[in-house]
């Protein structure tokens, strides 16, 4: 008896229009037609450090927010990346490194020093130094690239949230 009631309930639940639930919740896709992300696309110029990590960060920002077309806004980013030994063997060899990173960013209108939004994105990544010198170097470069990409994604999320609030 209980089993048939559950089946009937689930059948009725499945028959309900799903779009009615989504439309009623007030959810608006960020990159949708009228989304905040779409309104920022191509409108931001980027200024980041002239380093491999800065290049990777700018590339990721362009992937997410588009290359500058109009330059209505200027996003300035400063990067701080450290390197910490976190696993040391009994032979005193460093086998793993942690890379904590911090990106301090400010979004302004060109010619106007007043920030529209600003913040600090922080995260970390790590790499293994367990292998040849070449493998360790490649792991380090890859970890720094991953860190820059994640910091860029955090910045984009913060900008979109700040734009939605305004």
C-alpha positions as CSV (number, residue, x, y, z in Angstrom):
1,X,0.0,0.0,0.0
2,X,2.7,2.4,1.0
3,X,4.7,1.5,-2.1
4,X,1.8,2.4,-4.5
5,X,1.3,5.8,-2.8
6,X,5.0,6.6,-3.3
7,X,4.8,5.6,-6.9
8,X,1.7,7.8,-7.5
9,X,3.4,10.7,-5.7
10,X,6.5,10.4,-7.7
11,X,4.5,10.1,-11.0
12,X,2.6,13.3,-10.2
13,X,5.8,15.1,-9.2
14,X,7.5,14.1,-12.4
15,X,4.5,15.4,-14.4
16,X,4.9,18.9,-12.9
17,X,6.5,21.4,-15.3
18,X,10.1,21.9,-14.3
19,X,10.4,25.3,-16.0
20,X,7.7,26.7,-13.7
21,X,9.8,26.0,-10.7
22,X,12.9,27.6,-12.2
23,X,11.1,30.6,-13.4
24,X,9.4,31.1,-10.1
25,X,12.6,31.2,-8.1
26,X,13.9,34.5,-9.5
27,X,17.1,32.8,-10.9
28,X,18.7,34.7,-13.8
29,X,21.6,33.0,-15.6
30,X,24.8,35.2,-15.3
31,X,25.7,34.7,-19.0
32,X,22.1,34.6,-20.2
33,X,20.6,37.2,-22.5
34,X,20.0,39.8,-19.8
35,X,22.7,38.4,-17.4
36,X,25.3,40.6,-15.6
37,X,28.2,38.6,-17.2
38,X,26.9,39.2,-20.7
39,X,26.7,43.0,-20.0
40,X,30.4,43.1,-19.0
41,X,31.6,41.1,-22.0
42,X,34.2,43.1,-24.0
43,X,33.9,46.2,-21.8
44,X,36.9,45.6,-19.4
45,X,40.6,46.4,-20.1
46,X,43.1,44.4,-18.0
47,X,46.3,45.5,-16.3
48,X,48.3,42.7,-14.6
49,X,52.0,42.1,-13.9
50,X,54.3,41.4,-16.8
51,X,55.1,37.9,-15.7
52,X,54.1,34.4,-16.9
53,X,51.5,34.3,-14.2
54,X,50.2,37.7,-15.1
55,X,49.9,36.7,-18.7
56,X,48.0,33.5,-17.8
57,X,45.7,35.6,-15.5
58,X,45.0,38.1,-18.3
59,X,44.3,35.2,-20.7
60,X,41.8,33.6,-18.4
61,X,40.1,37.0,-17.7
62,X,39.7,37.4,-21.5
63,X,38.3,33.9,-21.8
64,X,35.7,34.6,-19.2
65,X,34.9,38.3,-19.8
66,X,36.0,38.8,-23.4
67,X,38.7,40.8,-25.0
68,X,38.5,44.5,-24.6
69,X,36.3,46.1,-27.3
70,X,35.1,49.3,-25.7
71,X,37.2,49.7,-22.6
72,X,34.5,51.1,-20.3
73,X,36.3,49.7,-17.3
74,X,39.8,49.0,-16.2
75,X,40.7,46.0,-14.0
76,X,44.0,46.3,-12.3
77,X,45.4,43.2,-10.6
78,X,48.5,42.8,-8.4
79,X,49.7,39.2,-7.8
80,X,51.6,37.8,-4.9
81,X,52.8,34.2,-5.1
82,X,54.9,32.5,-2.5
83,X,56.5,29.1,-2.4
84,X,56.6,27.0,0.7
85,X,58.2,23.6,1.3
86,X,55.6,21.4,2.9
87,X,57.1,17.9,2.7
88,X,60.7,17.3,3.7
89,X,62.0,13.7,3.6
90,X,64.3,12.2,6.3
91,X,67.2,12.8,3.8
92,X,66.3,16.5,4.0
93,X,65.0,16.6,0.4
94,X,62.0,18.7,-0.4
95,X,59.3,16.6,-2.0
96,X,56.3,18.9,-2.2
97,X,55.8,22.6,-2.4
98,X,52.7,24.7,-1.6
99,X,52.0,27.9,-3.7
100,X,49.7,30.3,-1.8
101,X,48.6,33.1,-4.1
102,X,46.9,36.4,-3.6
103,X,45.4,38.7,-6.2
104,X,44.5,42.2,-5.2
105,X,42.2,43.7,-7.8
106,X,40.4,47.0,-8.4
107,X,37.8,47.8,-11.1
108,X,37.6,51.5,-12.1
109,X,36.5,53.6,-15.0
110,X,39.4,54.9,-17.0
111,X,40.3,58.5,-16.1
112,X,38.4,58.1,-12.8
113,X,40.4,56.9,-9.8
114,X,37.3,56.0,-7.8
115,X,37.0,52.2,-7.6
116,X,33.7,50.7,-8.7
117,X,34.6,47.4,-7.0
118,X,37.7,45.9,-5.4
119,X,38.7,42.8,-3.6
120,X,41.3,40.2,-2.7
121,X,41.2,36.7,-4.2
122,X,43.2,34.1,-2.3
123,X,43.9,30.4,-2.9
124,X,46.7,27.9,-3.2
125,X,48.0,25.1,-5.3
126,X,50.8,22.6,-4.9
127,X,53.2,20.5,-6.8
128,X,55.4,17.5,-6.3
129,X,59.2,17.8,-6.5
130,X,59.6,14.0,-6.5
131,X,61.4,13.2,-9.8
132,X,63.9,14.6,-12.2
133,X,64.9,18.3,-12.3
134,X,63.0,18.7,-15.6
135,X,59.8,17.1,-14.2
136,X,60.0,19.2,-11.1
137,X,60.4,22.4,-13.1
138,X,57.4,21.5,-15.4
139,X,55.3,20.7,-12.3
140,X,56.2,24.1,-10.8
141,X,55.3,25.9,-14.1
142,X,52.0,24.0,-14.3
143,X,51.2,24.8,-10.7
144,X,51.8,28.5,-11.2
145,X,49.6,28.5,-14.3
146,X,46.8,26.7,-12.4
147,X,47.1,29.2,-9.6
148,X,46.7,32.2,-12.0
149,X,43.7,30.6,-13.6
150,X,41.9,29.9,-10.3
151,X,42.7,33.5,-9.1
152,X,41.2,34.9,-12.3
153,X,38.1,32.8,-11.9
154,X,37.7,34.0,-8.3
155,X,38.1,37.6,-9.5
156,X,35.5,37.2,-12.2
157,X,33.1,35.7,-9.7
158,X,33.6,38.7,-7.4
159,X,33.1,41.2,-10.2
160,X,29.9,39.5,-11.3
161,X,28.6,39.5,-7.7
162,X,29.6,43.2,-7.3
163,X,27.9,44.1,-10.6
164,X,24.7,42.2,-9.7
165,X,24.5,44.1,-6.4
166,X,24.9,47.6,-8.0
